[in-house]
Amino acid sequence: MIKFKQWRCGLTVVVLALPAFSQTTNWPGRFLELPRPDSCRTFLLRLTEEPHVAGTEQDKISADYVLRKFKTYGLITEMPTYDVYLPYPKKVEFKITQPIQFTGPTPEAGFAGDKDSFEPEVIKPFHAYSPGGAAEGQVVYVNYGMPEDYEKLAELGIAVQDRIALARYGKCYRGVKVHVAEEHGAKAVLIYSDPADDGYMQGDIYPYGPMRPETGIQRGTVQYMFFYPGDPLTPGWGATGAAERNNADLAKNMPRIPSLPISYFDAEKILRHLAGANVPRGWQGGLPFAYHVGPGPVALELNVQMDYQIRQIWNVMGTLRGKEEPENIVIIGNHRDAWTYGAVDPSSGTAVLLELARAFSEMVKQGYRPRRTIQFASWDGEEYGLLGSTEWVEHHRTLTSRHVVAYVNMDAAVSGDRFDVGASPTLRNFVQQIAGMVDDPKTGRSVLSRWWQQQNESKKKKIEPNWSVTDTLAVNIEDLGAGSDFTAFLDFVGVPCISMSFGGPYGVYHALYDNFYWMEKFGDPTFVYHATMTKIAGLMAMHLADRPLLPIEPLTYARQLRREVKNVQASLKELNVKPITQLDDLAKKINEWARVAESWRRIAPNAGELEALSLKKLNDQLMSIDRAFISLEGLRGRPWYKNLVVAPGEYTGYAAITLPGLRDCLDRNDLERLPIEESKLLKAVEAAMAATQVVIDVVQQRPIGGGR
C-alpha cells in the first residue's frame, strides 16, 4: 500500500508499506528483542585479546574461535582456505642523514591503564606489498600525494624524480599515493599521519581522547587494488592450493618502489628541516611551524626488507539453510584479520556477526526457518587487499553470479553513533526502509530519523522527530567503489551490495591503539550501537531472505543512470567539441527504462502472493538487473573490474567513479572510443529494461493467489 504525506520540514516523502512476510509469526519483531550489548562486549573482548594479522598463528586461533561459535549456534560450518602471496616485514627503517641524524620509525608509545599498548608482538609498522629495497635521496613534501599535488609542484618547478616523496595520509587510498609517486619517478615514499587530519587538531589524543597520538602509525596495504584486488598471483581465479600462479614480476597490482608509514612525531623531524618554497595554500598541516616543499636539505636513507611467501589464510562460513529456496543465498559478512588488535577495524563487525549468529540460533529454537539460505562470512586477509573474499568469489564465480541475492558488509561496524551506508542503487530504498524500523539508542527515534538529522545539521529545516519508512530517498546513500569485502561481489560478478557502519571520531585507525580499551572508553562504551547494528543487519538478512518478492528496486537505478549520463553530456559540452556519440540514444533508453520501472513500482505490492513458479521467475529477473551491467571483457586497462556503472577510480582508490568507461574516455581525451563504451551501456540498459518488463508481464498475466 502506498500513502503520501507532507512533513512539516518541507520534504515530501512517499511512505511505503513493505509487503507482508509469508509466515504468520512476527519474526522480525521477535528478532529485535534478541541482540544484547553485553553479549557484543563479550565477543569483542575475546576477539581483541591478541593481534591477529592475516596468515599468522593468532589469525588461525581467531578463525577457530569463530568456527566454534558458528557450530555452537547450529550453523552448517566450513573453513575455506586459500594460499596467497603474503609479505611480512623483516626490517623497516629510515634514517635522516642531513641536516640532522635520526633513525626511525619511533615505536608506538605505551600508556598506563592500557595494557595492550605495551604488547611486544604487534607487527612492525609497514606497508603490505611494498617491495623490499633501499633508497636514498632528498625529500620533497607532496601534500596528500594526489595527481593535482604533483601538478602544483610542477608549477613551482619542483620534480620528485629520483627523490623521496613525503606524503600525508588522507584524501585518497595510500596505494594511490605510492602509485602516483612511482609514476613521477620517485625512489620511495614515506606516508605520515598529520595532526590536522586525525590528531590533536581534530580532538583530544589518545589516551585522553579518540584521536591519534604523536607516535601512532597507520599500517596498511599499498596494493594497487584499483587494478585488481586479491592475491596478486591469481587475478581472476581462486588461489587454491593447486591453482596456476603468475610470476610476481608480472603482478600489475604490486608497487615497484618501497614505501613506509611513519608517525607525525617522526615526520616533524623531516618537515621542520625542509627548505625551499613555502607550501601552497591548503598544504599546511597541523605541526607548529610553516611547512616547506623542499627539496632538501633533508636527505633520507630508506631500508625495507620483506619476507614474501605463499601463505594460507582461513575464511569461516556459517550457513542457515533456507527451507523453500535453499539455492538462493543472502550473505552477510566482515573480515576477521587485523593489523593490530582491531577493536573497530574489523572486530566490531565480527562481534556483530557473532551476535547475529547467536540471535538467529535463538530464532531457530523458536521455530524460525528462512525462505532462502542465510550465510555468515568471516573473511580473512582483507587488510592485505581483500584476499579472502576476492578469492572466494573468484573460486565460486558461477554460484555467486547465479544465486547470491545480495551481500551485506559490516567492516569497522562501530566507532561512534553516526550511521553511514553505501549501497547499490537497487537496494537504497530497502536500506532506508530498514533504518526506519530500528530505534536509535541515544534519541529513541528511528535510526532513519537521526540519520537524516545528522546529514542535515547545517540546514535550516525543522526535523520531524518520528519518520516512517519512505519510498523516496530522503537520506544520502553513497555509491560503493572498493576498499572492503563487497568489492568482488559488486565489481566482479554484479551482486547488489550494502556496506554500513556507525562512525565517529576515530584517530587510531590501523594503529596499536585500536584495541578494547579504546572501544570501551571512546567508541561505544555501553555497546548499544553494536546491538543496534546487529538489529539493522539482522532485519536486512531476514527481509532479503524471507520476502516472497525480493526488495530489489530498479527505478532508483534508472534515475541514477539518468543523472550520470546528463553529467557526462555536460562534461562533453565543456570540451567545446562535437564527437560522434550515442549519448542521446542512451539517455532515451534510460528514460524508457525509468518509465517501465515506475510501472513496476506501482504493481509490485501485488506480486508477493503469486504462485511459486511465477515468484521464482520474478525474482530471477530482479536478480539479473544488477548483473546486466557486468561486462565480460571488463574495463579498459583494468579487466578485472567488470561493472559498467561503478568502479574505484585509479586515482581515488576506494572512492567510486560512475560510468567508468565513459569517464576513462574523457580523462584520456580519447573521444573516438566513446561510441564503444556507450554501446556497452546501451546493451546493458536494454537487458535491465527487458528484465523489468518481464516482471511486469508476469504479474499482469498470472492470476494472483494460488499458494506459494
C-alpha atoms as one frame of an Amber mdcrd trajectory, in Angstrom:
protein
   0.000   0.000   0.000   1.331   3.463  -0.898   0.458   6.627   1.049   1.587
  10.200   0.613   2.463  12.509   3.456   3.846  16.062   3.637   6.213  16.573
   6.573   6.449  19.996   8.258  10.149  20.141   7.359   9.060  20.760   3.766
  10.232  17.434   2.361   7.647  15.247   0.654   8.165  11.534   1.076   6.212
   8.533  -0.085   5.501   6.111   2.719   5.803   2.545   1.563   4.209  -0.346
   3.381   6.511  -3.301   2.799   4.750  -6.466   1.635   3.959  -8.830   4.445
   6.130 -11.813   5.309   4.833 -15.157   4.131   4.968 -16.537   7.692   2.238
 -15.675  10.160   4.651 -15.248  13.095   6.153 -11.772  13.521   9.736 -12.991
  13.268  11.252  -9.532  12.708   9.589  -8.308  15.887  10.900 -11.292  17.814
  14.364 -10.789  16.394  14.555  -7.169  17.571  14.222  -8.358  21.162  17.292
 -10.616  20.981  20.537  -8.593  20.357  22.282  -7.721  23.624  25.011  -5.128
  24.266  26.651  -7.306  26.940  26.911 -10.213  24.512  28.566  -7.968  21.904
  31.011  -6.754  24.568  31.948 -10.320  25.459  32.613 -11.172  21.828  34.747
  -8.088  21.263  36.787  -8.696  24.402  37.633 -12.193  23.174  38.323 -11.121
  19.597  40.803  -8.424  20.687  42.869 -10.495  23.098  45.822 -10.638  20.699
  46.925  -9.017  17.459  45.924 -11.285  14.580  47.486 -10.398  11.236  46.356
 -12.494   8.271  48.122 -15.829   7.920  49.605 -15.875  11.432  49.081 -18.396
  14.221  46.931 -15.860  16.092  44.814 -15.396  12.983  44.183 -19.144  12.834
  43.231 -19.123  16.527  40.654 -16.405  15.837  39.333 -18.398  12.858  38.923
 -21.474  15.045  37.087 -19.384  17.653  34.584 -18.055  15.107  34.138 -21.572
  13.678  33.390 -22.978  17.142  30.854 -20.247  17.802  29.108 -20.857  14.489
  28.900 -24.553  15.335  27.552 -23.762  18.809  24.793 -21.746  17.169  23.759
 -24.650  14.978  25.079 -23.347  11.670  26.482 -25.560   8.941  30.157 -24.618
   9.036  33.168 -24.751   6.753  36.607 -23.161   6.645  37.637 -22.489   3.038
  41.387 -21.909   2.811  43.428 -20.146   0.142  47.157 -19.983  -0.474  48.082
 -16.386  -1.208  51.217 -14.331  -1.786  51.629 -12.679   1.613  54.516 -10.479
   2.840  55.649  -9.838   6.397  58.232  -7.191   7.337  61.750  -8.302   8.258
  63.277  -4.833   8.589  61.713  -1.407   8.136  63.906   1.596   8.806  64.588
   5.107   7.661  67.442   7.409   8.568  67.696  11.159   8.307  71.287  11.742
   7.197  71.139  15.510   6.519  70.996  18.041   8.182  70.422  16.032  11.392
  70.927  12.426  12.349  67.836  10.406  13.265  66.715   6.801  12.881  63.076
   5.718  12.797  60.352   4.669  12.917  59.882   5.503  16.586  57.941   2.705
  18.334  54.376   3.468  19.327  54.311   4.558  22.979  52.588   2.615  25.730
  50.117   4.292  28.080  49.313   3.498  31.708  45.919   1.849  32.001  46.104
   0.326  28.530  47.946  -2.964  28.885  47.617  -3.716  25.171  49.716  -0.693
  24.245  52.772  -2.464  25.720  52.367  -5.627  23.617  55.759  -6.554  22.077
  54.271  -8.904  19.445  52.445  -6.236  17.452  53.665  -6.305  13.853  56.154
  -3.626  12.833  54.629  -0.642  11.074  54.928  -1.419   7.364  53.125  -1.258
   4.049  51.935  -4.594   2.746  53.103  -5.291  -0.811  55.812  -2.670  -0.658
  58.791  -4.241  -2.394  61.948  -4.759  -0.424  64.777  -2.438  -1.239  66.931
   0.503  -0.260  66.620   4.092  -1.424  68.303   7.364  -0.598  67.805  10.924
  -1.682  66.470  14.352  -0.878  62.925  14.753   0.368  60.060  16.565  -1.346
  56.817  17.181   0.553  53.922  16.293  -1.804  50.932  17.104   0.440  48.352
  14.268   0.014  50.286  12.832  -2.928  47.443  13.134  -5.441  47.922  13.967
  -9.141  46.878  17.593  -8.635  49.532  17.964  -5.921  52.228  16.967  -8.387
  50.787  19.420 -10.897  51.174  22.161  -8.298  54.785  21.115  -7.663  55.458
  21.262 -11.387  54.146  24.834 -11.431  56.720  25.598  -8.733  59.436  23.981
 -10.832  59.921  21.088  -8.408  60.320  17.477  -9.540  60.161  14.301  -7.468
  62.253  12.338  -9.970  64.992  10.391  -8.118  63.893  11.837  -4.770  61.908
  10.554  -1.805  58.302  11.735  -1.557  56.829  12.590   1.839  53.007  12.434
   1.716  50.414  12.765   4.406  47.545  10.346   4.871  44.099  11.439   3.758
  42.002  12.319   0.689  42.806   9.072  -1.132  43.883   5.490  -0.521  47.558
   5.091   0.447  48.225   2.862  -2.561  47.288   5.765  -4.836  49.967   7.899
  -3.152  52.620   5.295  -3.933  51.282   4.777  -7.469  51.414   8.485  -8.315
  54.887   8.844  -6.781  56.055   5.871  -8.831  54.614   7.451 -11.979  56.614
  10.617 -11.244  59.891   8.767 -10.807  60.255   8.911  -7.028  62.670   6.458
  -5.459  60.500   5.800  -2.409  57.584   7.157  -0.372  57.093   7.926   3.304
  53.470   8.431   4.392  52.721  10.042   7.737  49.620  10.932   9.735  49.345
  14.717  10.127  47.743  16.026  13.344  45.494  18.225  11.212  43.831  15.131
   9.767  43.373  12.686  12.624  45.448  14.053  15.519  45.167  16.858  18.051
  43.603  19.342  15.638  40.578  17.033  15.454  40.202  16.492  19.206  41.907
  15.124  22.278  44.501  12.491  21.513  44.711   9.003  22.934  44.592   8.046
  25.831  42.625  11.210  26.770  40.550  11.209  23.613  39.886   9.181  20.476
  42.403  10.850  18.132  45.865   9.719  17.044  48.742  10.349  19.484  52.092
  11.592  18.238  53.682   8.144  17.846  50.585   6.465  16.392  51.246   4.900
  12.982  48.773   3.865  10.296  49.774   0.484   8.923  48.123  -0.747   5.760
  48.413  -2.225   2.321  49.641  -0.326  -0.715  48.481  -2.985  -3.134  47.245
  -1.351  -6.331  43.700  -2.599  -5.794  42.413  -0.156  -8.399  43.893  -2.574
 -10.984  42.620  -5.681  -9.203  42.281  -6.833  -5.583  43.037 -10.212  -4.085
  46.023 -12.475  -4.426  48.498 -10.755  -6.780  49.452 -14.015  -8.459  45.958
 -15.324  -9.330  43.970 -12.416 -10.818  40.516 -13.647 -11.786  40.691 -17.167
 -10.368  40.754 -18.601  -6.855  44.113 -19.077  -5.133  43.528 -22.711  -4.220
  46.450 -24.972  -3.420  46.544 -26.334  -6.967  45.953 -23.012  -8.729  48.227
 -21.811 -11.506  50.172 -18.749 -10.395  51.676 -15.880 -12.325  55.208 -14.700
 -11.722  55.319 -11.952  -9.099  57.186  -9.700 -11.528  54.059  -9.659 -13.701
  51.665  -8.684 -10.905  50.169  -5.384 -12.008  48.733  -4.655  -8.573  52.093
  -4.539  -6.759  54.180  -1.352  -6.416  57.737  -1.166  -7.727  59.126   1.380
  -5.233  59.422   0.897  -1.456  57.236   2.791   0.994  56.872   3.079   4.743
  54.319   4.568   7.179  55.551   6.873   9.955  54.060   8.938  12.782  53.840
  12.705  12.998  56.394  12.504  15.797  58.903  11.303  13.187  57.559  13.396
  10.302  58.110  16.542  12.360  61.875  15.951  12.202  61.735  15.895   8.410
  59.276  18.713   7.819  60.935  21.105  10.290  64.190  20.981   8.318  62.818
  21.150   4.778  63.754  24.281   2.845  62.518  25.622  -0.461  59.275  27.493
  -1.066  56.500  27.743   1.460  53.804  25.190   0.713  50.841  26.201  -1.481
  47.528  27.159   0.088  45.840  24.127   1.643  49.071  22.160   2.124  49.879
  23.376   5.631  49.293  20.690   8.233  48.944  20.869  11.989  52.557  20.833
  13.178  53.537  24.161  14.820  55.717  25.674  12.095  55.444  26.690   8.448
  55.764  23.797   6.023  58.122  23.944   3.047  58.131  21.720  -0.025  61.884
  21.106  -0.350  63.796  19.520  -1.924  66.417  19.295   0.758  68.391  19.939
   2.691  66.787  16.910   4.343  68.148  13.657   2.942  66.980  10.171   3.859
  68.025   6.567   3.586  65.200   4.038   3.446  65.702   0.316   4.052  62.780
  -2.088   3.659  63.282  -5.850   3.792  60.265  -8.090   3.258  59.575 -11.800
   3.614  57.323 -12.788   0.706  55.884 -16.312   0.776  52.801 -18.267  -0.261
  50.857 -18.448   2.986  47.497 -19.893   3.961  44.521 -17.796   5.048  41.239
 -19.008   6.540  37.723 -17.884   5.730  34.978 -19.119   8.054  31.446 -19.678
   6.746  28.321 -20.452   8.739  25.131 -21.363   6.883  21.478 -21.312   7.914
  19.871 -23.280   5.115  16.701 -21.960   3.546  13.537 -24.005   3.541  11.902
 -23.099   0.223  14.630 -21.553  -1.933  17.821 -23.009  -0.415  19.785 -22.432
  -3.614  19.429 -18.639  -3.287  21.751 -17.088  -0.710  21.894 -13.879   1.303
  25.464 -13.331   2.541  26.313 -11.062   5.443  29.971 -10.714   6.287  33.000
  -8.939   7.607  36.708  -9.613   7.661  38.427 -11.003  10.739  42.138 -10.212
  10.255  43.548  -7.027  11.787  46.804  -5.080  11.670  46.856  -4.963  15.481
  44.006  -5.755  17.880  41.385  -4.332  15.537  38.688  -3.392  18.037  36.992
  -1.161  15.479  38.581  -2.489  12.294  37.386  -5.198  11.949  36.350  -6.796
  15.219  33.353  -4.577  15.936  31.899  -6.088  12.767  32.914  -9.605  13.786
  31.276  -9.116  17.194  28.090  -8.086  15.394  28.378 -11.101  13.080  28.655
 -13.459  16.060  25.763 -11.749  17.836  23.715 -12.165  14.666  24.503 -15.873
  14.614  23.555 -16.160  18.278  20.267 -14.308  17.784  19.336 -16.396  14.750
  20.068 -19.573  16.711  17.527 -18.417  19.293  15.037 -17.814  16.489  15.616
 -21.295  15.080  14.888 -22.762  18.527  11.561 -20.941  18.389  10.740 -22.476
  15.004  12.155 -19.958  12.529  13.485 -21.118   9.161  14.320 -18.622   6.426
  12.802 -18.963   2.992  16.253 -18.509   1.376  19.649 -19.504   2.729  21.455
 -17.026   5.017  25.237 -17.306   5.113  27.523 -15.642   7.654  31.017 -14.994
   6.281  34.157 -14.207   8.270  36.740 -13.267   5.647  40.496 -13.376   6.085
  43.229 -11.264   4.503  41.094  -8.182   3.848  43.734  -5.806   5.164  46.264
  -7.009   2.609  43.953  -6.430  -0.349  40.550  -8.114   0.122  42.204 -11.501
  -0.240  39.754 -13.900   1.397  36.547 -12.525  -0.088  38.043 -11.983  -3.542
  39.483 -15.492  -3.761  36.199 -16.987  -2.562  34.145 -15.091  -5.143  36.620
 -15.919  -7.917  36.619 -19.575  -6.828  32.787 -19.679  -6.693  32.103 -17.305
  -9.559  29.251 -19.293 -11.097  27.458 -19.848  -7.800  27.894 -16.207  -6.794
  26.693 -14.769 -10.077  23.635 -17.039 -10.221  22.494 -17.487  -6.652  23.688
 -14.731  -4.303  20.735 -12.416  -3.763  22.734  -9.674  -2.032  25.853  -9.142
   0.041  25.776  -7.065   3.260  29.135  -5.870   4.639  29.945  -4.590   8.153
  33.648  -3.682   8.114  34.598  -1.447  11.079  30.958  -1.609  12.102  31.119
   0.649  15.163  33.346   3.583  16.105  30.610   6.018  17.114  26.932   6.826
  16.618  26.696   8.276  13.075  25.040   5.850  10.686  26.712   5.710   7.280
  25.844   3.494   4.324  26.967   2.816   0.788  24.748   0.625  -1.357  23.893
  -0.471  -4.857  21.075   1.660  -6.304  18.657  -1.281  -6.365  18.917  -1.638
  -2.558  18.903   2.005  -1.423  15.184   2.266  -0.737  15.430  -1.034   1.099
  18.256   0.301   3.311  16.199   3.350   4.180  13.149   1.250   4.997  15.120
  -0.983   7.361  16.697   2.047   9.076  13.176   3.269   9.797  12.369   0.064
  11.697  15.152   0.254  14.299  15.382   2.700  17.204  18.444   4.862  17.716
  19.690   4.290  21.306  20.521   7.930  22.055  17.344   9.609  20.826  14.648
   6.958  20.869  13.732   7.999  17.342  14.336   5.747  14.392  17.855   5.344
  13.018  16.462   6.814   9.783  15.227   9.951  11.515  18.526  10.585  13.281
  20.445   9.699  10.126  18.545  12.401   8.221  19.120  14.845  11.062  22.870
  14.196  11.104  23.094  14.696   7.342  21.183  17.983   7.578  22.568  19.535
  10.756  23.710  22.674   8.936  20.429  23.176   7.095  17.665  25.426   8.386
  14.916  22.852   8.338  12.626  21.672  11.062  13.288  17.999  11.660  10.444
  15.610  12.256  11.058  13.528  15.384   9.401  10.357  14.102   9.733   9.494
  10.460   8.131   6.495   8.862   9.909   4.384   6.265   9.996   6.094   2.909
   9.884   5.128  -0.719  11.815   8.158  -1.987  15.407   8.640  -0.895  15.376
  11.171   1.923  18.959  10.439   3.001  22.166  10.356   1.025  23.400   6.830
   0.353  26.795   6.691  -1.292  27.990   4.737  -4.306  30.254   1.814  -3.494
  33.660   1.654  -5.152  36.148  -0.664  -3.471  38.120  -0.933  -0.248  36.258
  -3.663   1.602  34.889  -7.151   1.090  31.903  -6.129  -1.029  34.285  -5.348
  -3.907  34.400  -8.734  -5.629  30.633  -9.184  -5.279  29.876  -5.753  -6.731
  32.609  -5.200  -9.305  33.428  -8.723 -10.477  30.052 -10.510 -10.617  27.411
  -7.791 -10.159  25.754  -8.810  -6.891  23.925  -5.851  -5.278  25.687  -4.823
  -2.078  25.298  -2.837   1.136  28.188  -1.675   3.313  27.384   0.097   6.570
  28.791   1.341   9.852  28.199   3.582  12.832  31.099   6.031  12.716  32.623
   8.694  14.926  35.929  10.369  15.810  38.394   7.542  15.160  42.035   8.568
  15.089  43.606   5.204  15.886  42.857   3.536  12.553  45.407   0.738  11.914
  47.414   1.778  14.976  48.412  -0.107  18.124  45.653   1.725  19.977  42.718
   0.266  18.025  42.008  -2.003  20.978  39.339  -2.903  23.503  40.346  -0.055
  25.829  39.726   2.491  23.038  36.317   0.998  22.201  35.113   0.887  25.801
  36.371   4.391  26.549  35.548   6.261  23.332  33.892   4.250  20.564  30.838
   2.553  22.089  31.259   2.408  25.883  27.938   0.661  26.546  27.970  -1.384
  23.312  24.454  -0.233  22.467  25.473   0.624  18.896  26.913  -2.851  18.437
  23.481  -4.185  19.383  21.780  -1.641  17.114  23.950  -2.655  14.175  23.023
  -6.274  14.908  19.351  -5.337  14.698  19.787  -3.499  11.398  21.881  -6.263
   9.855  19.520  -8.948  11.106  16.440  -7.245   9.688  18.235  -6.816   6.380
  19.107 -10.502   6.304  15.562 -11.541   7.215  13.817  -9.279   4.723  16.177
 -10.316   1.929  15.791 -13.986   2.852  12.094 -14.137   3.677  10.155 -11.770
   1.443   8.428 -13.806  -1.262   9.336 -10.943  -3.632  12.905  -9.668  -3.405
  13.158  -5.968  -2.396  15.267  -5.093  -5.450  14.136  -1.741  -6.857  15.097
  -0.876 -10.475  13.658   2.656 -10.538  16.364   4.112  -8.296  18.990   2.589
 -10.575  17.416   4.082 -13.707  17.147   7.501 -12.096  20.794   7.462 -11.045
  21.906   6.433 -14.524  19.885   9.281 -15.987  21.694  11.774 -13.730  25.112
  10.333 -14.510  24.598  10.423 -18.275  23.499  14.063 -18.006  26.740  14.778
 -16.136  28.774  13.190 -18.921  26.865  15.191 -21.525  27.644  18.362 -19.560
  31.338  17.420 -19.423  31.393  16.986 -23.198  29.838  20.411 -23.715  32.619
  21.950 -21.648  35.172  20.475 -24.076  33.717  22.530 -26.938  33.923  19.552
 -29.289  31.276  17.518 -31.054  32.404  13.899 -31.059  30.281  11.150 -32.540
  28.344   9.758 -29.582  25.293   7.676 -28.747  24.603   9.558 -25.523  21.256
  10.862 -26.738  20.185   7.322 -27.640  21.462   6.098 -24.280  19.558   8.818
 -22.418  16.358   7.951 -24.299  16.743   4.267 -23.467  17.327   5.055 -19.788
  14.200   7.229 -19.752  12.286   4.347 -21.291  13.642   2.009 -18.599  12.649
   4.511 -15.912   9.059   4.550 -17.214   8.962   0.746 -17.171  10.443   0.730
 -13.665   7.806   3.226 -12.490   5.130   0.857 -13.791   6.739  -1.983 -11.870
   6.798   0.081  -8.670   3.033   0.635  -8.941   2.154  -3.031  -9.289   4.931
  -4.591  -7.181   2.799  -4.712  -3.991   0.503  -7.161  -5.803   3.299  -9.589
  -6.659   4.029 -11.147  -3.268   1.128 -13.601  -3.378   1.831 -15.129  -6.777
   2.242 -18.860  -7.047   5.732 -20.268  -6.556   6.821 -20.657 -10.177   5.793
 -17.108 -11.022   7.619 -15.767  -7.976  10.755 -17.644  -8.964  10.596 -16.112
 -12.424  10.074 -12.656 -10.939  12.983 -12.980  -8.537  15.319 -14.409 -11.148
  14.632 -11.380 -13.316  15.091  -8.938 -10.423  18.420 -10.573  -9.576  19.529
 -10.181 -13.182  19.185  -6.382 -13.184  22.476  -5.613 -11.432  24.194  -8.418
 -13.358  23.114  -6.788 -16.629  25.798  -4.138 -16.117  28.650  -6.648 -15.866
  30.915  -6.639 -18.931  32.789  -9.880 -19.532  35.808  -8.067 -21.006  35.935
  -5.579 -18.130  37.189  -2.014 -18.139  39.982  -0.887 -20.429  43.338  -1.448
 -18.719  41.554  -2.921 -15.681  39.751  -6.017 -16.977  39.146  -7.459 -13.501
  36.677  -4.622 -12.870  33.593  -5.539 -14.876  30.860  -3.216 -13.605  29.994
  -0.630 -16.271  28.282   1.730 -13.831  30.612   1.927 -10.862  34.264   1.180
 -10.116  37.048   2.522  -7.921  38.986   5.321  -9.559  42.618   4.733 -10.473
  43.464   7.910  -8.558  40.853   7.663  -5.823  41.479   4.079  -4.708  38.439
   3.314  -2.557  36.073   6.033  -3.741  33.714   5.210  -6.579  33.614   6.757
 -10.002  30.439   6.310 -12.006  30.267   5.284 -15.664  33.983   4.441 -15.524
  34.258   3.535 -19.200  32.896   6.900 -20.324  34.934   8.772 -17.705  38.057
   6.989 -18.871  37.480   8.275 -22.411  37.095  11.834 -21.131  40.125  11.613
 -18.847  42.302  10.342 -21.707  40.711  12.707 -24.218  40.015   9.591 -26.279
  36.668  10.654 -27.678  36.866   8.223 -30.584  36.307   5.381 -28.112  33.145
   6.906 -26.639  30.772   5.047 -29.021  32.289   1.722 -27.948  31.686   2.403
 -24.267  28.259   3.891 -24.949  27.272   0.793 -26.907  28.147  -1.424 -23.939
  25.984   0.681 -21.650  23.138   0.784 -24.151  23.035  -3.024 -24.346  23.177
  -3.275 -20.553  20.270  -0.843 -20.124  18.263  -2.775 -22.699  18.890  -6.006
 -20.764  17.916  -4.394 -17.451  14.775  -2.925 -19.012  13.844  -6.285 -20.546
  14.142  -7.930 -17.127  11.967  -5.223 -15.594   9.365  -5.682 -18.320   9.281
  -9.435 -17.694   8.371  -8.952 -14.034   5.531  -6.637 -15.092   4.282  -9.155
 -17.621   4.343 -11.983 -15.096   2.222 -10.020 -12.617  -0.228  -8.842 -15.254
  -0.605 -12.206 -16.962  -0.662 -14.547 -13.932  -3.620 -14.809 -11.568  -2.984
 -13.546  -8.042  -3.095 -16.172  -5.294  -2.889 -19.899  -5.602  -0.359 -20.597
  -2.889   3.363 -20.075  -2.597
